[in-house]
Amino acid sequence: MHTDLPSSTAVTVRQFASADAASRALADDVTAAIAAKPELILGLPTGKTFIAVYRAMVASYRRKELSFKSIRSFNLDEYLGLSPEDYGSFAHYMKIHFFDHVDIHRNNVHIPSGTADDAIKAAEAYEALIEAQGGIDMQLLGIGRNGHIGFNEPGSTRESCTRVVDLTASTLASNTSDFPHGHLPPTQAITMGIDTILSARRIILLATGQAKAAAVYSALHGPISVNNPASFLRFHGDVTLFADADALSYSADSLP
Ligand code: GLP
């Protein structure tokens, strides 16, 4: 998948009084986008940060402010070796936090398979399916402490597409708390690539809390580099960062 991109553009930053306010505003943006285009193709993330966004979207659905019945969704990533029944899988996360509570059609939900016989082929097929369906209208994204987006760890290139990746020790450490006591996350995943993400027509990044401040600062102001995957978002042209004050609290002086 390929797009013509400007050389480097700014990211629009919207700061909110709290993580909850940022999450609710992001959910409102998604609601507005679905109202404008009921067949929206939505790129979806997982992670602790987005639980509040899904909660707000479900609340909005229960107030009958929107319907998800015509949207199609593509999740960013999935752990290799986990099935949708596994507690730590992103398919399970999506089910318990979002899909089970709204009217989205299961046939319109897409998540990379963690259990395909041939994961490399499954990743290529996922990329092709996104393209065949017309590409992602709105990609929602979180950010890892090391600047990863999806599971594009440092080292991921601008041209990367959906593929099998190895996870870093720092990501595994951050995500261990998503698993039952005594269980560790798998060390590999399938993730959309940087190019897949940048091919979305609009991108919304959510970062909340002090733990994300350095990654956010580097994404917005650091060198655009494979060492800092989120920095590639500055090539896109329509990226909005929703953040609380803590996530925006780094200054150049405090960069490592
Ligand atoms: C995970 C996911 C990302 C997510 C990030 C941050 O590993 N693959 O899509 O944005 O890490 O997660 P959290 O919100 O839990 O900090």
Boltz pocket constraint, residues with backbone or C-beta under 6 A from the ligand:
constraints:
  - pocket:
      binder: B
      contacts: [[A, 45], [A, 46], [A, 47], [A, 48], [A, 49], [A, 50], [A, 76], [A, 77], [A, 141], [A, 142], [A, 143], [A, 144], [A, 145], [A, 148], [A, 149], [A, 150], [A, 151], [A, 171], [A, 175]]
      max_distance: 6.0
